[in-house]
Amino acid sequence: MLRDTCRLWMGWMLVTGMLLGVTAPGRAQTALRLRGQAQEDSGGGVPASIELDAVYGFRGLEFVGQKTFSARSNDKGQWSVLGVTSGVWVFAAHAPVHLPQVVLLPVQFTQKNALSAAGGQVAWEVGFELTPRDRFPALGPAADAALAGRRADVAAALAAVAETGDAPTLIAAGEIALYVRDAGLARALFERALTIAPGTARASLGLASSAMLLGDWDRASKAFWTAREQGVSPKLARAVGAAITELQRIARPPDGAAGVH
């Protein structure tokens, strides 16, 4: 009788763990709800397509859980996704008359940071500030190619912009490059934007995202810090603060070890 009771109890615990999304210790795979808002940079809400894609798991290891999510923001631009697990996520938003915006962020990268999650919900939101296409008509072909998944065409379409564009154009182009996961092209565009207009927070945020895509935690941490100091969008300020804390835990060398710069 006791043995049967123990077996039933262990079975119940196993099923409960699966339902809660808990896996092996250290994986931190509790499923969370994440919210955000898509707006024009002028402030109005935008009904937009929201896409989430995991590129790394806990501390850059293999990802465990549902890897992609999609949502549609309402007329106020508000959106919500349930089931996000620990890892580095690509957050993208786009609409028919707006260029895509992309940012990479760690979600619940460790369980020690109170900013990571609370009550089953990520404590910060992902706020997009979408740029109308008619502001940068030269980027239309690149945006169309990106949304169609034609990475080579994106690089070709952005080649001329990389040489002649002003800082806002280069930043928007860099975010299109991020959409097709071309971290090298994106980084070059953001770096050129900062050369033209030093102190531009959105360009520094783009550099952080490029570094995240490459798994360069130290460079990403520094770029996030710079973006915050330069005045990153209030819609992303808490997310950037959490990212800095999480990445510093990874980038910081062990006690007694020399840092690599």
C-alpha positions as CSV (number, residue, x, y, z in Angstrom):
1,M,0.0,0.0,0.0
2,L,2.7,2.5,1.0
3,R,4.8,1.6,-2.1
4,D,1.7,2.2,-4.4
5,T,1.0,5.5,-2.6
6,C,4.6,6.6,-3.2
7,R,4.4,5.7,-6.9
8,L,1.2,7.7,-7.3
9,W,2.7,10.7,-5.5
10,M,5.8,10.6,-7.7
11,G,3.8,10.3,-10.8
12,W,1.6,13.3,-9.8
13,M,4.7,15.4,-9.1
14,L,6.2,14.5,-12.5
15,V,3.0,15.4,-14.4
16,T,2.7,18.6,-12.4
17,G,6.3,19.5,-13.2
18,M,5.6,19.0,-16.9
19,L,2.5,21.2,-16.8
20,L,4.5,23.9,-15.1
21,G,7.2,23.8,-17.7
22,V,9.9,22.8,-15.2
23,T,12.8,20.8,-16.5
24,A,16.2,19.8,-15.2
25,P,17.7,22.0,-12.5
26,G,19.7,25.0,-13.9
27,R,17.5,25.2,-17.0
28,A,15.1,27.8,-15.5
29,Q,12.4,26.9,-17.9
30,T,9.3,28.2,-16.1
31,A,6.9,29.5,-18.8
32,L,6.2,33.2,-18.4
33,R,3.9,35.9,-19.8
34,L,5.4,38.8,-21.6
35,R,3.7,42.0,-22.6
36,G,4.5,45.0,-24.8
37,Q,3.2,47.8,-27.0
38,A,3.8,48.8,-30.6
39,Q,3.6,52.5,-31.3
40,E,4.7,55.0,-33.9
41,D,7.7,57.0,-32.7
42,S,5.2,59.9,-32.5
43,G,3.3,58.0,-29.8
44,G,0.2,56.5,-31.4
45,G,-0.6,52.8,-31.1
46,V,0.0,50.6,-34.1
47,P,-1.8,47.3,-34.9
48,A,1.3,45.3,-35.8
49,S,2.6,41.8,-36.3
50,I,4.7,40.7,-33.3
51,E,7.2,37.9,-33.7
52,L,9.4,36.3,-31.0
53,D,12.2,33.8,-31.9
54,A,14.6,32.2,-29.4
55,V,18.2,32.1,-30.6
56,Y,19.9,30.8,-27.4
57,G,18.9,29.1,-24.2
58,F,19.9,29.7,-20.6
59,R,23.3,31.3,-20.4
60,G,23.7,30.8,-24.2
61,L,23.2,27.0,-24.0
62,E,20.8,24.9,-26.0
63,F,17.3,26.3,-25.9
64,V,14.5,24.3,-24.3
65,G,10.8,25.1,-24.9
66,Q,8.7,26.6,-27.6
67,K,11.0,28.6,-29.8
68,T,8.7,30.9,-31.8
69,F,5.6,32.9,-30.9
70,S,3.5,35.4,-32.9
71,A,0.9,37.9,-31.8
72,R,-1.1,40.8,-33.2
73,S,-1.2,44.0,-31.2
74,N,-4.6,45.7,-30.8
75,D,-5.6,49.2,-31.9
76,K,-3.7,50.6,-29.0
77,G,-0.6,48.6,-29.9
78,Q,-0.8,46.3,-26.9
79,W,0.2,42.7,-27.2
80,S,0.8,39.7,-24.9
81,V,2.4,36.3,-25.3
82,L,2.2,33.4,-22.8
83,G,4.7,30.5,-22.6
84,V,8.1,32.4,-23.0
85,T,10.9,30.5,-21.4
86,S,14.5,31.4,-20.4
87,G,16.8,32.5,-23.2
88,V,17.9,35.2,-25.6
89,W,15.0,36.3,-27.7
90,V,14.6,38.2,-30.9
91,F,11.6,40.6,-30.6
92,A,10.4,42.0,-33.9
93,A,7.4,44.1,-34.9
94,H,6.2,45.3,-38.3
95,A,3.1,46.7,-40.0
96,P,2.2,47.3,-43.6
97,V,3.1,51.0,-43.6
98,H,5.9,50.7,-41.0
99,L,9.4,49.4,-41.2
100,P,10.3,46.5,-39.0
101,Q,12.0,47.1,-35.6
102,V,14.0,44.4,-33.9
103,V,15.7,44.1,-30.5
104,L,17.3,41.1,-28.8
105,L,16.9,40.7,-25.1
106,P,17.5,38.1,-22.4
107,V,14.4,36.8,-20.7
108,Q,14.7,35.4,-17.2
109,F,18.4,34.8,-18.0
110,T,19.0,33.9,-14.3
111,Q,16.5,33.4,-11.5
112,K,18.5,35.5,-9.1
113,N,17.5,38.8,-10.6
114,A,14.2,40.2,-9.4
115,L,13.8,42.2,-12.6
116,S,13.7,39.0,-14.6
117,A,10.3,37.7,-13.6
118,A,7.7,38.1,-10.9
119,G,4.4,36.1,-10.4
120,G,4.8,34.2,-13.7
121,Q,5.2,37.4,-15.7
122,V,8.2,39.2,-17.0
123,A,8.4,42.4,-14.9
124,W,9.3,44.6,-17.9
125,E,7.7,45.2,-21.3
126,V,9.0,45.4,-24.8
127,G,7.9,48.7,-26.3
128,F,8.4,49.1,-30.1
129,E,8.6,52.5,-31.7
130,L,7.9,51.8,-35.4
131,T,9.0,54.1,-38.2
132,P,6.6,54.9,-41.0
133,R,7.9,53.6,-44.4
134,D,7.3,56.9,-46.2
135,R,9.9,58.5,-44.0
136,F,12.6,56.3,-45.6
137,P,11.3,55.3,-49.1
138,A,14.7,54.0,-50.1
139,L,14.4,51.2,-47.5
140,G,11.1,49.9,-48.9
141,P,12.7,47.2,-51.1
142,A,15.0,46.0,-48.3
143,A,12.1,45.8,-45.9
144,D,10.0,43.8,-48.4
145,A,12.9,41.4,-49.0
146,A,13.4,41.0,-45.2
147,L,9.7,40.2,-44.6
148,A,9.9,37.7,-47.4
149,G,13.0,36.0,-45.9
150,R,15.3,37.0,-48.8
151,R,18.4,37.7,-46.8
152,A,20.8,38.1,-49.9
153,D,18.4,40.6,-51.4
154,V,18.4,42.6,-48.1
155,A,22.1,42.9,-48.2
156,A,22.1,44.0,-51.9
157,A,19.3,46.5,-51.2
158,L,21.1,48.1,-48.3
159,A,24.5,48.4,-50.0
160,A,23.9,51.9,-51.4
161,V,22.3,53.1,-48.1
162,A,25.3,52.0,-46.1
163,E,27.5,54.4,-48.1
164,T,25.2,57.4,-48.4
165,G,22.6,57.3,-45.7
166,D,22.2,59.6,-42.8
167,A,22.1,58.3,-39.2
168,P,18.3,57.7,-38.9
169,T,18.4,55.9,-42.3
170,L,21.3,53.7,-41.2
171,I,19.6,52.8,-37.9
172,A,16.4,51.8,-39.7
173,A,18.5,49.8,-42.2
174,G,20.4,48.1,-39.3
175,E,17.1,47.0,-37.8
176,I,16.1,45.5,-41.2
177,A,19.4,43.6,-41.2
178,L,18.7,42.3,-37.7
179,Y,15.3,41.0,-38.9
180,V,17.1,38.6,-41.3
181,R,19.7,37.8,-38.6
182,D,22.6,39.4,-40.5
183,A,24.5,40.5,-37.4
184,G,27.6,41.6,-39.3
185,L,25.7,43.9,-41.7
186,A,23.6,45.3,-38.8
187,R,26.7,46.0,-36.7
188,A,28.4,47.9,-39.6
189,L,25.3,50.0,-40.2
190,F,24.9,50.9,-36.5
191,E,28.6,51.7,-36.1
192,R,28.4,54.0,-39.1
193,A,25.3,55.7,-37.7
194,L,27.2,56.4,-34.5
195,T,30.2,57.8,-36.4
196,I,27.8,60.3,-38.0
197,A,25.7,61.0,-35.0
198,P,27.6,60.0,-31.8
199,G,25.4,59.5,-28.7
200,T,22.4,58.0,-30.5
201,A,20.8,55.6,-28.1
202,R,18.9,53.6,-30.8
203,A,22.1,52.9,-32.7
204,S,23.8,51.7,-29.5
205,L,20.8,49.5,-28.7
206,G,21.2,48.1,-32.2
207,L,24.9,47.3,-31.5
208,A,23.8,45.5,-28.3
209,S,21.3,43.4,-30.3
210,S,23.9,42.6,-32.9
211,A,26.3,41.4,-30.1
212,M,23.5,39.4,-28.6
213,L,22.9,37.7,-31.9
214,L,26.6,36.8,-32.1
215,G,26.7,35.5,-28.4
216,D,29.1,38.3,-27.4
217,W,27.8,38.9,-23.9
218,D,30.5,41.3,-22.8
219,R,30.1,43.6,-25.8
220,A,26.3,43.4,-25.5
221,S,26.4,44.4,-21.9
222,K,28.6,47.4,-22.6
223,A,26.4,48.5,-25.5
224,F,23.2,48.1,-23.5
225,W,24.8,50.3,-20.8
226,T,25.8,52.9,-23.3
227,A,22.3,53.0,-24.8
228,R,20.8,53.5,-21.3
229,E,23.2,56.3,-20.6
230,Q,22.4,57.9,-23.9
231,G,18.7,57.9,-23.2
232,V,17.1,54.7,-24.6
233,S,13.4,54.8,-25.2
234,P,11.4,54.8,-22.0
235,K,9.4,51.9,-23.4
236,L,12.5,49.8,-23.3
237,A,14.3,51.3,-20.3
238,R,13.4,48.6,-17.8
239,A,14.1,45.8,-20.3
240,V,17.5,47.3,-21.0
241,G,18.2,47.6,-17.2
242,A,17.4,43.9,-16.7
243,A,19.5,43.0,-19.7
244,I,22.5,44.8,-18.2
245,T,22.2,43.0,-14.9
246,E,21.7,39.6,-16.5
247,L,24.6,39.9,-19.0
248,Q,27.0,41.2,-16.3
249,R,26.5,38.0,-14.4
250,I,27.7,36.1,-17.5
251,A,30.3,38.6,-18.8
252,R,32.0,39.1,-15.4
253,P,35.1,36.8,-15.0
254,P,35.4,34.4,-12.1
255,D,36.9,35.8,-8.8
256,G,40.7,36.1,-9.2
257,A,40.6,35.8,-13.0
258,A,41.7,38.5,-15.3
259,G,39.0,40.1,-17.4
260,V,39.2,40.1,-21.2
261,H,38.6,43.4,-22.8
